[in-house]
Amino acid sequence: MASALTTVSEIEHTLAALRVGDSGVRLRTNVMTHIAWVPEEWVEAAEDVLAGLAERHPSRTIVLFPHSGGHGLEGKVESDAFPMSEGLMVSTDTIRIRLCGTSAEHPASVVEPLLISDLPVFLRWRGVPPFEDSAFEELIHVADRLIVDSTEWPGLPTPYARMAEVFDQIAVSDIAWARTSRWRPMLASLWPEIAKVKRIKVTGTEAQAQLLAGWLRSRLSRPIALEHAPSNKLVGVELDGKPAAFPPGDPPLPADLLSDELDKLSRDPVYEAAALAAVT
């Protein structure tokens, strides 16, 4: 078993060796750098999602595992290959780095030398971001887009107010918002009757309920009361006690949701307005 890489320079040398080794039927290609910040409690969930991404979004993936104790870093580089036409294989890199002590507090110095120049950088943050921590501040200035899932956040809707402070610094995607995408067009189709609604009841996650209520408030520019019935997925919406029609289609898989967000670069003003309205 190969020993852990303990410096950024060693990681760079390993990446260079992989590039030299790719010849003939192996094509190394990337469309982005994908950074994932994965605290210990999110490791299993993050690995499951990452496993479904590489073929759809060939990228250099840098997975950061922060730890408060110790010092320095331990890295590991892996290469995955996926078949294309006429026997050609596409290869991508995954770099897993355990950050300890000050490395976890200041990850930009580790990440920046590993970025692929002239390609977009996406940052997936598992759990509620520590908005005032140096690690978060550094990485949102490295990335072009921040991807969160507010389903993972306790204490909603309060964290949306902190997230709103980030909107002018980096484009933000929220996977919880993406999970409401089938429902919003259906609800919008109820215009003009929906303009008279005073109360919305959402059977789903807390994040889905808060964001749908915020969306409705922001679109109608007035208060809308929210009633939330807990469920691990969005299965029902009622407007003033009347059930709304169930939208067509199946809920997307977690890897599909993240994959869709990796296709976006610009800000989402409708989401931003919904998140703000969720706390007003």
Secondary structure per residue as TSV (DSSP state, phi and psi in degrees):
chain	resnum	aa	ss	phi	psi
A	1	M	-	360.0	131.0
A	2	A	-	-66.6	143.4
A	3	S	-	-73.1	157.0
A	4	A	-	-67.8	145.2
A	5	L	B	-83.6	132.1
A	6	T	-	-114.1	1.3
A	7	T	S	-138.5	158.3
A	8	V	H	-63.4	-36.9
A	9	S	H	-59.9	-41.1
A	10	E	H	-64.7	-38.8
A	11	I	H	-63.6	-43.4
A	12	E	H	-62.4	-41.4
A	13	H	H	-63.8	-38.5
A	14	T	H	-66.4	-41.6
A	15	L	H	-61.6	-42.2
A	16	A	H	-62.6	-39.9
A	17	A	H	-64.4	-36.5
A	18	L	H	-65.6	-39.6
A	19	R	H	-64.2	-42.0
A	20	V	H	-63.7	-35.9
A	21	G	H	-74.6	-16.8
A	22	D	-	-84.4	110.3
A	23	S	-	-148.4	165.0
A	24	G	T	72.1	-105.2
A	25	V	T	-93.9	2.6
A	26	R	E	-108.3	121.1
A	27	L	E	-111.3	121.1
A	28	R	E	-92.5	120.9
A	29	T	-	-141.3	150.0
A	30	N	-	-143.9	143.3
A	31	V	S	-113.2	-3.7
A	32	M	-	-171.5	170.0
A	33	T	E	-109.3	127.6
A	34	H	E	-113.2	112.1
A	35	I	E	-99.5	135.1
A	36	A	E	-124.7	124.5
A	37	W	E	-97.6	113.3
A	38	V	-	-128.1	92.9
A	39	P	-	-60.0	161.4
A	40	E	G	-53.7	-39.9
A	41	E	G	-70.0	-10.1
A	42	W	G	-109.2	5.4
A	43	V	H	-61.0	-50.1
A	44	E	H	-62.5	-46.2
A	45	A	H	-63.0	-40.8
A	46	A	H	-65.8	-42.5
A	47	E	H	-64.1	-37.9
A	48	D	H	-61.6	-42.2
A	49	V	H	-70.6	-43.6
A	50	L	H	-60.5	-33.6
A	51	A	H	-62.4	-27.1
A	52	G	T	-93.5	3.8
A	53	L	T	-100.9	-35.9
A	54	A	T	-57.2	-39.5
A	55	E	T	-67.8	-35.0
A	56	R	T	-83.0	-30.4
A	57	H	S	-132.1	80.6
A	58	P	-	-56.5	120.9
A	59	S	-	-152.4	163.0
A	60	R	E	-86.8	114.4
A	61	T	E	-103.7	126.1
A	62	I	E	-116.0	109.3
A	63	V	E	-100.8	120.8
A	64	L	E	-106.4	124.5
A	65	F	E	-112.0	100.1
A	66	P	E	-78.9	142.5
A	67	H	E	-139.2	136.3
A	68	S	S	-76.2	-30.6
A	69	G	S	-86.8	168.9
A	70	G	S	73.0	-160.6
A	71	H	-	-156.6	161.7
A	72	G	E	80.1	-157.6
A	73	L	E	-144.5	158.4
A	74	E	E	-132.0	120.1
A	75	G	E	-118.6	158.2
A	76	K	E	-145.6	134.0
A	77	V	E	-116.7	130.6
A	78	E	E	-127.0	151.4
A	79	S	E	-121.6	132.8
A	80	D	E	-116.4	143.9
A	81	A	E	-121.7	139.7
A	82	F	E	-129.8	137.1
A	83	P	E	-72.1	142.1
A	84	M	-	-121.7	-166.5
A	85	S	G	-71.0	155.1
A	86	E	G	55.0	35.6
A	87	G	G	79.7	1.5
A	88	L	-	-76.6	136.9
A	89	M	E	-111.0	138.0
A	90	V	E	-101.2	127.7
A	91	S	E	-111.4	139.8
A	92	T	E	-132.5	161.4
A	93	D	E	-110.5	142.6
A	94	T	E	-125.3	123.6
A	95	I	E	-112.6	117.4
A	96	R	E	-106.6	126.7
A	97	I	E	-130.1	122.8
A	98	R	E	-88.5	115.8
A	99	L	E	-100.4	126.5
A	100	C	E	-120.0	143.8
A	101	G	T	57.7	-125.3
A	102	T	H	-66.3	-25.0
A	103	S	H	-64.0	-36.5
A	104	A	H	-72.3	-28.5
A	105	E	H	-79.0	-27.0
A	106	H	-	-133.3	71.3
A	107	P	T	-77.2	-15.5
A	108	A	H	-60.0	-36.5
A	109	S	H	-66.1	-24.7
A	110	V	H	-82.5	-42.1
A	111	V	H	-76.5	-43.7
A	112	E	G	-55.8	-41.9
A	113	P	G	-66.9	-16.5
A	114	L	G	-96.4	-4.8
A	115	L	S	-70.7	149.3
A	116	I	-	-90.5	120.3
A	117	S	T	-63.5	146.0
A	118	D	T	68.6	14.0
A	119	L	S	-119.7	148.6
A	120	P	-	-64.5	152.0
A	121	V	E	-119.1	123.0
A	122	F	E	-110.1	138.1
A	123	L	E	-118.0	113.9
A	124	R	E	-97.1	118.4
A	125	W	E	-108.6	116.0
A	126	R	-	-83.6	136.9
A	127	G	S	79.9	-179.8
A	128	V	S	-74.3	128.9
A	129	P	-	-65.2	142.1
A	130	P	-	-83.0	87.6
A	131	F	T	-57.8	-26.9
A	132	E	T	-99.1	-2.8
A	133	D	S	-75.4	148.9
A	134	S	H	-62.1	-36.0
A	135	A	H	-61.6	-46.3
A	136	F	H	-65.3	-46.1
A	137	E	H	-59.3	-43.1
A	138	E	H	-65.8	-44.8
A	139	L	H	-73.4	-31.6
A	140	I	H	-71.7	-18.0
A	141	H	H	-87.1	-14.0
A	142	V	H	-85.6	-35.6
A	143	A	-	-90.0	160.3
A	144	D	S	-94.9	-26.3
A	145	R	E	-144.9	137.3
A	146	L	E	-103.8	129.5
A	147	I	E	-117.3	122.1
A	148	V	E	-124.1	173.6
A	149	D	-	-137.5	100.5
A	150	S	G	-69.6	-5.8
A	151	T	G	-59.8	-26.8
A	152	E	G	-83.6	-2.2
A	153	W	-	-97.0	130.3
A	154	P	S	-80.9	161.8
A	155	G	S	73.1	22.7
A	156	L	T	-64.4	148.6
A	157	P	T	-92.9	4.3
A	158	T	H	-51.7	-43.2
A	159	P	H	-60.5	-21.1
A	160	Y	H	-63.5	-30.8
A	161	A	H	-64.6	-39.8
A	162	R	H	-69.8	-39.4
A	163	M	H	-62.0	-36.4
A	164	A	H	-59.9	-27.4
A	165	E	T	-70.2	-14.8
A	166	V	T	-93.2	-16.4
A	167	F	T	-56.3	-34.4
A	168	D	T	-82.2	-5.0
A	169	Q	T	-100.8	-31.0
A	170	I	S	-158.0	145.0
A	171	A	E	-66.8	139.9
A	172	V	E	-123.3	134.5
A	173	S	E	-115.5	140.0
A	174	D	E	-123.0	116.7
A	175	I	H	-63.9	-30.1
A	176	A	H	-61.6	-38.4
A	177	W	H	-65.3	-42.1
A	178	A	H	-61.1	-31.6
A	179	R	T	-70.2	-11.9
A	180	T	T	-95.6	4.2
A	181	S	T	-64.9	-30.3
A	182	R	T	-74.4	-27.1
A	183	W	H	-84.3	-34.3
A	184	R	H	-63.0	-46.1
A	185	P	H	-61.6	-36.6
A	186	M	H	-63.8	-43.9
A	187	L	H	-66.8	-38.9
A	188	A	H	-63.3	-30.1
A	189	S	T	-68.3	-11.6
A	190	L	T	-83.2	1.2
A	191	W	T	-61.5	138.3
A	192	P	T	-94.3	-2.6
A	193	E	G	-60.1	-35.7
A	194	I	G	-65.8	-19.5
A	195	A	G	-64.1	-18.4
A	196	K	G	-94.7	-2.6
A	197	V	-	-65.6	140.2
A	198	K	-	-113.5	-19.2
A	199	R	E	-145.4	138.0
A	200	I	E	-121.9	134.8
A	201	K	E	-114.4	127.5
A	202	V	E	-120.6	125.1
A	203	T	E	-100.5	102.5
A	204	G	E	179.4	-157.7
A	205	T	-	-75.9	163.1
A	206	E	H	-58.9	-42.0
A	207	A	H	-62.9	-44.2
A	208	Q	H	-61.7	-41.2
A	209	A	H	-64.1	-47.9
A	210	Q	H	-64.3	-40.9
A	211	L	H	-73.4	-37.0
A	212	L	H	-66.6	-40.9
A	213	A	H	-64.7	-42.6
A	214	G	H	-62.4	-40.0
A	215	W	H	-60.6	-46.1
A	216	L	H	-65.3	-41.9
A	217	R	H	-61.4	-43.6
A	218	S	H	-68.9	-33.8
A	219	R	H	-74.2	-35.7
A	220	L	H	-94.4	-10.5
A	221	S	T	58.1	42.5
A	222	R	S	-160.8	164.8
A	223	P	-	-65.6	142.0
A	224	I	-	-133.4	125.4
A	225	A	E	-72.1	146.6
A	226	L	E	-119.5	132.6
A	227	E	E	-119.4	131.1
A	228	H	E	-117.7	125.6
A	229	A	E	-108.4	112.3
A	230	P	E	-62.5	136.6
A	231	S	-	-157.8	152.4
A	232	N	S	-78.8	-1.7
A	233	K	S	-152.3	162.8
A	234	L	-	-79.7	109.9
A	235	V	-	-123.1	-2.0
A	236	G	E	-172.4	145.8
A	237	V	E	-135.1	133.4
A	238	E	E	-121.2	139.6
A	239	L	E	-116.2	113.0
A	240	D	T	52.4	40.5
A	241	G	T	85.4	-3.6
A	242	K	E	-103.4	121.9
A	243	P	E	-62.5	135.3
A	244	A	-	-84.1	154.5
A	245	A	-	-63.4	146.4
A	246	F	-	-79.2	130.3
A	247	P	-	-71.1	154.3
A	248	P	S	-73.3	164.0
A	249	G	S	92.5	169.7
A	250	D	-	-104.7	150.0
A	251	P	-	-61.2	139.5
A	252	P	-	-70.9	155.3
A	253	L	-	-76.1	156.8
A	254	P	H	-53.9	-43.6
A	255	A	H	-65.1	-34.8
A	256	D	H	-66.0	-40.4
A	257	L	H	-62.0	-47.2
A	258	L	H	-65.6	-39.6
A	259	S	H	-59.2	-43.0
A	260	D	H	-62.9	-39.4
A	261	E	H	-69.0	-26.5
A	262	L	T	-74.7	-7.4
A	263	D	T	-90.9	-2.5
A	264	K	-	-108.8	144.2
A	265	L	-	-124.1	-32.6
A	266	S	S	-84.8	165.9
A	267	R	-	-67.7	156.5
A	268	D	-	-114.6	92.7
A	269	P	H	-64.8	-27.3
A	270	V	H	-70.4	-43.5
A	271	Y	H	-62.9	-45.1
A	272	E	H	-57.7	-42.6
A	273	A	H	-65.9	-38.3
A	274	A	H	-66.4	-42.7
A	275	A	H	-63.6	-41.6
A	276	L	H	-63.4	-43.8
A	277	A	H	-70.3	-20.6
A	278	A	H	-66.5	-22.6
A	279	V	T	-111.8	12.3
A	280	T	-	-119.8	360.0
